[in-house]
Amino acid sequence: MSEVDGRSHEGRHAADAARHAVIETAGFRVLRVGNDDVLENLEGVVEVIAKLLGAESGSPSPSPSLKGRGIKRPR
């Protein structure tokens, strides 16, 4: 999960930290990106997200489950 931080987050550190903890407890990873980074270096932000998702290896990490998708696993 990615979150873009900007001026609306100023003074909300405690609320942001609490939300961050809830999201991570649910099993998600949180990537916080500054609003300026998105506006001024979108390509770099996309590159970081792609690396975190495993785009360099050609498949997401962890690999998606094949169960229930009509795809049989090789035996």
JOMO-V741634 format. One record per residue. N is the residue number from 1. RES is the residue in one small letter. OMEGA is omega as a letter, one per 40 degrees, with the letter a starting at -180 (none if undefined). Layout:
# JOMO-V741634
N&RES&OMEGA ; N&RES&OMEGA
This chain:
# JOMO-V741634
1&m&i ; 2&s&i ; 3&e&i ; 4&v&a ; 5&d&i ; 6&g&a ; 7&r&a ; 8&s&a ; 9&h&i ; 10&e&i ; 11&g&a ; 12&r&a ; 13&h&a ; 14&a&i ; 15&a&i ; 16&d&a ; 17&a&i ; 18&a&i ; 19&r&i ; 20&h&a ; 21&a&i ; 22&v&a ; 23&i&i ; 24&e&i ; 25&t&i ; 26&a&i ; 27&g&i ; 28&f&i ; 29&r&a ; 30&v&i ; 31&l&i ; 32&r&a ; 33&v&i ; 34&g&i ; 35&n&i ; 36&d&i ; 37&d&i ; 38&v&a ; 39&l&a ; 40&e&a ; 41&n&a ; 42&l&i ; 43&e&i ; 44&g&i ; 45&v&i ; 46&v&i ; 47&e&i ; 48&v&i ; 49&i&i ; 50&a&i ; 51&k&i ; 52&l&i ; 53&l&i ; 54&g&a ; 55&a&a ; 56&e&a ; 57&s&i ; 58&g&i ; 59&s&i ; 60&p&i ; 61&s&e ; 62&p&i ; 63&s&i ; 64&p&i ; 65&s&i ; 66&l&a ; 67&k&i ; 68&g&a ; 69&r&a ; 70&g&i ; 71&i&i ; 72&k&i ; 73&r&i ; 74&p&i ; 75&r&none
